[in-house]
Amino acid sequence: MSILLFTSVFAVIGNAQKKPVKRATPVKNTSTMPPLEVRAARVKVSNQFSNVDQFVTIMGPIAQSIEALDNESRTKKVSQTSLDLNKSSKEKLLTAIKNMRAGIDSLETEFETKPALKMYLVRIQGISDLAAQSENLAFTGKFVAASEPWKQIRQKLNDTLTAMPNVEL
């Protein structure tokens, strides 16, 4: 009997010392994942932003060089080699502007046609027109002025990136 009493005393003491176990409830993530179209579009905007940023950086000095040689050739005798090189630079820059414009046009069209991207369209809208404006300026020989629309495009792309959720694909 003493064993039974001894065991029951320890059982009561053991139960008194146990604290109730609280089960961890899983934390619900209240943020929702943006649609795949939005995440993929953000990557495209980011890529175009990088391309345009690099293009603006490279285009500025080239455009100034082209226009400086054009101005010099009006007042002074310039070697045919320099004129040929300048003509080649103009053609390459025009081609680069056309290629950049194609990517910009495609990006803006995507935002116009996909319902999930419509809410961001207001920020990116007009980049195609700016790219066309740049192409027209370059075509008329205003290469330095042709770089200005690209700076505005870069800003619009940055504004769009800021507005879009930053979530990995």
Backbone as CSV, one residue per row, in Angstrom:
resi,resn,N_x,N_y,N_z,CA_x,CA_y,CA_z,C_x,C_y,C_z
1,MET,0.809,-1.166,0.000,0.000,0.000,0.000,0.872,1.257,0.000
2,SER,1.948,1.221,0.695,2.832,2.375,0.709,3.403,2.643,-0.685
3,ILE,3.583,1.585,-1.460,4.079,1.781,-2.826,3.035,2.506,-3.645
4,LEU,1.764,2.125,-3.470,0.693,2.769,-4.202,0.570,4.230,-3.799
5,LEU,0.664,4.536,-2.552,0.599,5.909,-2.054,1.796,6.706,-2.551
6,PHE,2.964,6.086,-2.487,4.194,6.735,-2.942,4.107,7.079,-4.430
7,THR,3.608,6.144,-5.247,3.486,6.356,-6.686,2.451,7.422,-6.995
8,SER,1.341,7.428,-6.317,0.299,8.410,-6.598,0.729,9.810,-6.188
9,VAL,1.554,9.950,-5.144,2.053,11.273,-4.747,2.942,11.835,-5.855
10,PHE,3.829,10.994,-6.383,4.710,11.460,-7.462,3.926,11.771,-8.739
11,ALA,2.875,11.029,-8.984,2.051,11.274,-10.174,1.364,12.624,-10.058
12,VAL,0.877,12.954,-8.878,0.210,14.252,-8.659,1.237,15.369,-8.762
13,ILE,2.409,15.171,-8.185,3.453,16.195,-8.261,3.894,16.382,-9.714
14,GLY,4.040,15.282,-10.434,4.452,15.341,-11.840,3.422,16.085,-12.683
15,ASN,2.138,15.831,-12.447,1.082,16.520,-13.194,1.021,17.994,-12.832
16,ALA,1.279,18.317,-11.624,1.237,19.712,-11.188,2.378,20.501,-11.814
17,GLN,3.508,19.858,-12.071,4.655,20.564,-12.632,4.573,20.710,-14.150
18,LYS,3.800,19.891,-14.806,3.695,19.995,-16.256,2.928,21.249,-16.646
19,LYS,3.484,21.951,-17.600,2.806,23.139,-18.106,2.048,22.723,-19.351
20,PRO,0.939,23.354,-19.597,0.181,22.983,-20.795,1.003,23.296,-22.054
21,VAL,0.991,22.378,-22.966,1.742,22.523,-24.202,0.909,23.337,-25.177
22,LYS,1.495,24.440,-25.628,0.799,25.251,-26.622,1.275,24.806,-27.995
23,ARG,0.358,24.482,-28.801,0.700,24.064,-30.150,0.891,25.311,-31.005
24,ALA,1.967,25.296,-31.752,2.254,26.430,-32.637,1.269,26.397,-33.799
25,THR,0.597,27.494,-33.963,-0.317,27.585,-35.105,0.454,28.170,-36.275
26,PRO,0.281,27.605,-37.427,1.016,28.127,-38.581,0.589,29.561,-38.891
27,VAL,1.593,30.380,-39.186,1.327,31.779,-39.511,0.881,31.838,-40.966
28,LYS,-0.249,32.460,-41.169,-0.751,32.584,-42.528,-0.120,33.794,-43.181
29,ASN,0.346,33.602,-44.378,0.929,34.691,-45.152,-0.222,35.448,-45.796
30,THR,-0.414,36.684,-45.359,-1.543,37.459,-45.872,-1.253,38.095,-47.223
31,SER,0.018,38.177,-47.591,0.322,38.751,-48.896,0.100,37.695,-49.965
32,THR,-0.405,38.142,-51.077,-0.658,37.201,-52.157,0.415,37.363,-53.213
33,MET,0.704,36.290,-53.864,1.704,36.280,-54.921,1.071,36.916,-56.160
34,PRO,1.760,37.905,-56.751,1.216,38.486,-57.975,1.180,37.444,-59.096
35,PRO,0.289,37.637,-60.059,0.202,36.662,-61.158,1.532,36.528,-61.889
36,LEU,1.708,35.381,-62.511,2.932,35.101,-63.249,3.173,36.151,-64.334
37,GLU,2.117,36.600,-64.994,2.263,37.622,-66.040,2.900,38.895,-65.490
38,VAL,2.513,39.290,-64.288,3.053,40.504,-63.672,4.517,40.293,-63.308
39,ARG,4.830,39.145,-62.748,6.213,38.864,-62.373,7.113,38.789,-63.609
40,ALA,6.621,38.153,-64.671,7.401,38.044,-65.912,7.568,39.422,-66.557
41,ALA,6.521,40.233,-66.516,6.597,41.583,-67.095,7.594,42.434,-66.320
42,ARG,7.657,42.258,-65.016,8.614,43.027,-64.216,10.041,42.713,-64.643
43,VAL,10.305,41.451,-64.927,11.638,41.053,-65.394,11.932,41.732,-66.733
44,LYS,10.950,41.756,-67.620,11.137,42.396,-68.931,11.377,43.892,-68.780
45,VAL,10.628,44.533,-67.903,10.821,45.973,-67.667,12.212,46.219,-67.100
46,SER,12.622,45.382,-66.175,13.951,45.516,-65.583,15.044,45.359,-66.636
47,ASN,14.872,44.380,-67.512,15.851,44.165,-68.585,15.898,45.365,-69.528
48,GLN,14.725,45.882,-69.906,14.688,47.034,-70.798,15.281,48.266,-70.111
49,PHE,15.028,48.398,-68.818,15.610,49.521,-68.075,17.133,49.465,-68.154
50,SER,17.693,48.280,-67.939,19.152,48.119,-68.017,19.670,48.417,-69.421
51,ASN,18.957,47.918,-70.427,19.362,48.173,-71.814,19.334,49.658,-72.144
52,VAL,18.257,50.325,-71.770,18.112,51.752,-72.072,19.149,52.558,-71.295
53,ASP,19.377,52.206,-70.049,20.368,52.913,-69.238,21.751,52.826,-69.873
54,GLN,22.113,51.641,-70.298,23.409,51.444,-70.958,23.442,52.180,-72.301
55,PHE,22.352,52.134,-73.031,22.267,52.794,-74.331,22.444,54.300,-74.188
56,VAL,21.786,54.900,-73.207,21.906,56.345,-72.972,23.352,56.711,-72.643
57,THR,23.991,55.900,-71.836,25.375,56.150,-71.441,26.318,56.107,-72.637
58,ILE,26.103,55.142,-73.509,26.976,54.987,-74.681,26.619,55.988,-75.777
59,MET,25.326,56.243,-75.944,24.859,57.079,-77.049,25.317,58.528,-76.945
60,GLY,25.344,59.074,-75.756,25.688,60.489,-75.568,26.996,60.899,-76.215
61,PRO,28.108,60.289,-75.838,29.390,60.667,-76.438,29.463,60.407,-77.947
62,ILE,28.842,59.330,-78.397,28.853,59.027,-79.832,28.089,60.099,-80.600
63,ALA,26.923,60.472,-80.090,26.105,61.497,-80.744,26.848,62.834,-80.801
64,GLN,27.519,63.190,-79.718,28.280,64.441,-79.695,29.415,64.410,-80.704
65,SER,30.079,63.280,-80.801,31.179,63.126,-81.748,30.679,63.251,-83.188
66,ILE,29.561,62.610,-83.478,28.985,62.673,-84.825,28.646,64.112,-85.201
67,GLU,27.953,64.797,-84.309,27.537,66.169,-84.608,28.733,67.118,-84.670
68,ALA,29.734,66.877,-83.838,30.924,67.737,-83.866,31.635,67.612,-85.216
69,LEU,31.764,66.406,-85.726,32.415,66.223,-87.023,31.554,66.790,-88.151
70,ASP,30.246,66.654,-88.029,29.351,67.265,-89.029,29.542,68.778,-89.067
71,ASN,29.598,69.404,-87.900,29.789,70.864,-87.826,31.162,71.271,-88.356
72,GLU,32.162,70.474,-88.032,33.518,70.778,-88.480,33.630,70.658,-90.004
73,SER,32.934,69.668,-90.563,33.020,69.459,-92.017,32.342,70.592,-92.801
74,ARG,31.477,71.347,-92.157,30.829,72.484,-92.822,31.765,73.677,-92.932
75,THR,32.683,73.808,-91.990,33.551,74.984,-91.954,34.985,74.696,-92.382
76,LYS,35.410,73.451,-92.258,36.799,73.106,-92.561,36.856,71.907,-93.493
77,LYS,38.008,71.744,-94.037,38.260,70.566,-94.866,38.544,69.394,-93.922
78,VAL,37.765,68.321,-94.075,37.907,67.138,-93.237,38.249,65.965,-94.159
79,SER,39.108,65.094,-93.699,39.546,63.965,-94.529,38.364,63.060,-94.895
80,GLN,38.469,62.455,-96.021,37.413,61.542,-96.498,37.271,60.347,-95.557
81,THR,38.379,59.910,-94.987,38.338,58.792,-94.036,37.479,59.145,-92.830
82,SER,37.645,60.347,-92.316,36.850,60.803,-91.169,35.376,60.894,-91.534
83,LEU,35.103,61.390,-92.737,33.713,61.501,-93.186,33.073,60.120,-93.355
84,ASP,33.838,59.190,-93.893,33.336,57.822,-94.063,33.080,57.160,-92.704
85,LEU,34.001,57.367,-91.788,33.847,56.814,-90.445,32.628,57.430,-89.748
86,ASN,32.431,58.712,-89.936,31.287,59.400,-89.346,29.974,58.872,-89.934
87,LYS,29.963,58.650,-91.239,28.770,58.111,-91.897,28.460,56.716,-91.356
88,SER,29.490,55.921,-91.186,29.324,54.576,-90.635,28.775,54.636,-89.201
89,SER,29.273,55.568,-88.417,28.795,55.735,-87.036,27.321,56.135,-87.018
90,LYS,26.925,57.005,-87.924,25.519,57.423,-88.018,24.630,56.220,-88.334
91,GLU,25.060,55.419,-89.307,24.266,54.253,-89.693,24.143,53.257,-88.539
92,LYS,25.241,53.037,-87.834,25.215,52.110,-86.697,24.301,52.627,-85.584
93,LEU,24.369,53.933,-85.338,23.527,54.515,-84.291,22.059,54.452,-84.688
94,LEU,21.750,54.728,-85.940,20.356,54.607,-86.406,19.856,53.170,-86.267
95,THR,20.685,52.208,-86.607,20.316,50.797,-86.470,20.090,50.447,-84.997
96,ALA,20.964,50.939,-84.142,20.820,50.668,-82.702,19.520,51.273,-82.167
97,ILE,19.189,52.476,-82.604,17.941,53.112,-82.168,16.741,52.297,-82.643
98,LYS,16.767,51.831,-83.889,15.667,51.008,-84.415,15.511,49.722,-83.617
99,ASN,16.624,49.084,-83.298,16.571,47.841,-82.522,16.048,48.079,-81.109
100,MET,16.493,49.148,-80.495,16.008,49.491,-79.156,14.507,49.802,-79.207
101,ARG,14.116,50.501,-80.248,12.698,50.863,-80.402,11.832,49.617,-80.521
102,ALA,12.307,48.611,-81.235,11.533,47.375,-81.397,11.228,46.735,-80.042
103,GLY,12.220,46.693,-79.169,12.012,46.135,-77.834,11.051,46.962,-77.002
104,ILE,11.154,48.263,-77.123,10.276,49.178,-76.379,8.840,49.043,-76.877
105,ASP,8.665,48.989,-78.194,7.321,48.828,-78.771,6.676,47.537,-78.285
106,SER,7.444,46.469,-78.293,6.948,45.168,-77.860,6.524,45.201,-76.387
107,LEU,7.321,45.837,-75.560,7.020,45.914,-74.134,5.738,46.706,-73.883
108,GLU,5.612,47.856,-74.524,4.406,48.665,-74.304,3.165,47.932,-74.821
109,THR,3.282,47.250,-75.947,2.156,46.482,-76.491,1.715,45.399,-75.513
110,GLU,2.670,44.769,-74.872,2.348,43.733,-73.887,1.529,44.319,-72.733
111,PHE,1.891,45.490,-72.275,1.159,46.131,-71.182,-0.238,46.569,-71.633
112,GLU,-0.391,46.894,-72.901,-1.690,47.314,-73.428,-2.637,46.135,-73.636
113,THR,-2.098,44.962,-73.910,-2.947,43.828,-74.286,-3.225,42.832,-73.168
114,LYS,-2.419,42.803,-72.141,-2.621,41.822,-71.073,-3.369,42.456,-69.902
115,PRO,-4.525,41.894,-69.568,-5.344,42.480,-68.496,-4.612,42.614,-67.154
116,ALA,-3.753,41.660,-66.827,-3.047,41.699,-65.537,-2.072,42.876,-65.456
117,LEU,-1.699,43.446,-66.609,-0.715,44.531,-66.635,-1.348,45.912,-66.822
118,LYS,-2.658,45.944,-67.041,-3.348,47.216,-67.329,-3.133,48.254,-66.232
119,MET,-3.052,47.811,-64.992,-2.921,48.771,-63.886,-1.573,49.503,-63.893
120,TYR,-0.593,48.959,-64.606,0.726,49.589,-64.690,0.908,50.368,-65.994
121,LEU,-0.051,50.270,-66.876,0.053,50.885,-68.200,0.238,52.397,-68.110
122,VAL,-0.416,53.025,-67.164,-0.338,54.484,-67.049,1.103,54.961,-66.838
123,ARG,1.917,54.158,-66.196,3.308,54.550,-65.934,4.219,54.334,-67.143
124,ILE,3.938,53.308,-67.923,4.828,52.943,-69.028,4.342,53.508,-70.359
125,GLN,3.097,53.917,-70.386,2.480,54.387,-71.634,3.250,55.567,-72.235
126,GLY,3.459,55.505,-73.528,4.138,56.580,-74.234,5.583,56.294,-74.572
127,ILE,6.113,55.166,-74.093,7.526,54.893,-74.375,7.751,54.604,-75.860
128,SER,6.763,54.024,-76.513,6.892,53.767,-77.958,6.951,55.076,-78.736
129,ASP,6.126,56.025,-78.335,6.134,57.336,-79.000,7.466,58.048,-78.793
130,LEU,8.014,57.929,-77.599,9.313,58.549,-77.321,10.416,57.903,-78.157
131,ALA,10.367,56.576,-78.293,11.372,55.879,-79.109,11.252,56.303,-80.573
132,ALA,10.024,56.472,-81.053,9.809,56.937,-82.436,10.331,58.361,-82.608
133,GLN,10.113,59.176,-81.605,10.616,60.561,-81.636,12.145,60.561,-81.727
134,SER,12.792,59.709,-80.971,14.247,59.604,-81.016,14.716,59.181,-82.402
135,GLU,14.044,58.205,-82.971,14.415,57.717,-84.295,14.276,58.835,-85.337
136,ASN,13.197,59.599,-85.257,12.984,60.708,-86.198,14.062,61.783,-86.054
137,LEU,14.418,62.105,-84.816,15.469,63.106,-84.590,16.804,62.631,-85.157
138,ALA,17.129,61.387,-84.922,18.394,60.840,-85.439,18.380,60.810,-86.961
139,PHE,17.259,60.454,-87.530,17.148,60.394,-88.990,17.385,61.764,-89.630
140,THR,17.006,62.823,-88.910,17.215,64.181,-89.429,18.576,64.748,-89.040
141,GLY,19.428,63.931,-88.417,20.779,64.366,-88.085,20.924,65.016,-86.725
142,LYS,19.888,64.991,-85.920,19.936,65.590,-84.569,20.192,64.472,-83.554
143,PHE,21.422,63.989,-83.566,21.764,62.818,-82.758,21.818,63.119,-81.262
144,VAL,22.302,64.290,-80.895,22.350,64.642,-79.473,20.927,64.779,-78.935
145,ALA,20.073,65.444,-79.687,18.677,65.595,-79.267,17.970,64.241,-79.233
146,ALA,18.403,63.310,-80.066,17.784,61.981,-80.119,18.017,61.183,-78.845
147,SER,18.980,61.575,-78.049,19.229,60.844,-76.798,18.268,61.261,-75.680
148,GLU,17.686,62.442,-75.794,16.785,62.935,-74.737,15.541,62.057,-74.535
149,PRO,14.854,61.627,-75.595,13.692,60.747,-75.360,14.056,59.460,-74.627
150,TRP,15.273,58.966,-74.840,15.686,57.740,-74.143,15.828,57.970,-72.646
151,LYS,16.184,59.168,-72.260,16.252,59.482,-70.824,14.855,59.478,-70.215
152,GLN,13.872,59.955,-70.980,12.488,59.929,-70.504,11.963,58.493,-70.450
153,ILE,12.346,57.688,-71.429,11.957,56.272,-71.426,12.542,55.577,-70.203
154,ARG,13.799,55.861,-69.918,14.454,55.268,-68.745,13.693,55.630,-67.471
155,GLN,13.255,56.879,-67.360,12.508,57.312,-66.176,11.160,56.597,-66.086
156,LYS,10.467,56.455,-67.204,9.174,55.770,-67.209,9.342,54.287,-66.822
157,LEU,10.391,53.672,-67.319,10.654,52.272,-66.954,10.949,52.154,-65.462
158,ASN,11.709,53.093,-64.934,12.010,53.095,-63.503,10.734,53.283,-62.684
159,ASP,9.873,54.196,-63.108,8.604,54.423,-62.402,7.741,53.157,-62.424
160,THR,7.750,52.467,-63.549,6.977,51.222,-63.672,7.534,50.157,-62.742
161,LEU,8.846,50.035,-62.693,9.475,49.063,-61.784,9.119,49.350,-60.334
162,THR,9.102,50.618,-59.995,8.768,51.012,-58.621,7.339,50.623,-58.274
163,ALA,6.432,50.730,-59.230,5.027,50.438,-58.981,4.726,48.940,-58.955
164,MET,5.538,48.159,-59.625,5.270,46.717,-59.717,5.819,45.983,-58.496
165,PRO,5.143,44.909,-58.086,5.651,44.129,-56.942,6.985,43.476,-57.276
166,ASN,7.871,43.502,-56.300,9.214,42.941,-56.494,9.254,41.527,-55.932
167,VAL,8.780,40.581,-56.723,8.715,39.183,-56.317,9.408,38.367,-57.393
168,GLU,10.188,37.393,-56.973,10.903,36.562,-57.940,9.939,35.706,-58.733
169,LEU,10.374,35.367,-59.933,9.601,34.470,-60.781,9.568,33.138,-60.108
